[in-house]
Amino acid sequence: SYLAAFVKVDEGMDPTLRSLAIWTVLMLLESGSSELVNLVTWHPSIVKNIEKIAEMGALDEERARHSAYVSAAGPRVSRAFEGEMYGDEADNSDEADDDIYNRMESLAQDVVALVHSLEQ
C-alpha cells in the first residue's frame, strides 16, 4: 500500500511526505469507520513503522503534553500541524527542518496513542 511505503523507516524519505502519510493514517483512524480503522490496524507494517518513528524522538513530558490522545478525556484532534510553520511565513531554515521532524514524531505519537486506545 502507498501509506505503508511512505511510513517505512528510511533515512532517505522526505520528512514532509512521511508526515503527510502519518497524518493520513491519523485521519483514517479518527474517521470512525470500523472498516478503515481495521485496514490500518491490521496492516502488517503501518502501525509498526509509525511506532518506530514515534520512538525516534525523546518521549519526554513536554511532548506527551502536546499529544491530544494522552488523556482519554482529551479532544480527539491532532495538534501536530498547529503552528506558524504551515502559514505564510514558512521557510526552509534548519529550524523549520527540525520543526518538521518534531511534528512528524508528534503525529506518530498521536497515532500510536490512538491505536492503543482503540485496542482497549
WOMO-V483455 format. One record per backbone hydrogen bond with DSSP energy under -1.0 kcal/mol. CO is the residue of the C=O (numbers start at 0). NH is the residue of the N-H. Records with the same first field share a line. If there is no record, write none. Layout:
CO=NH, NH
This chain:
0=4
1=5
2=6
9=12
13=17
14=18
15=19
16=20
17=21
18=22
19=23
20=24
21=25
22=26
23=27
24=28
25=29
32=36
33=37
34=38
35=39
36=40
37=41
44=48
45=49
46=50
47=51
48=52
49=53
50=54
57=59
59=63
60=64
63=66
70=73
78=81
83=86
86=89
92=96
93=97
94=98
95=99
96=100
97=101
98=102
99=103
100=104
101=105
102=106
103=107
104=108
105=109
106=110
107=111
108=112
109=113
110=114
111=115
112=116
113=117
114=118
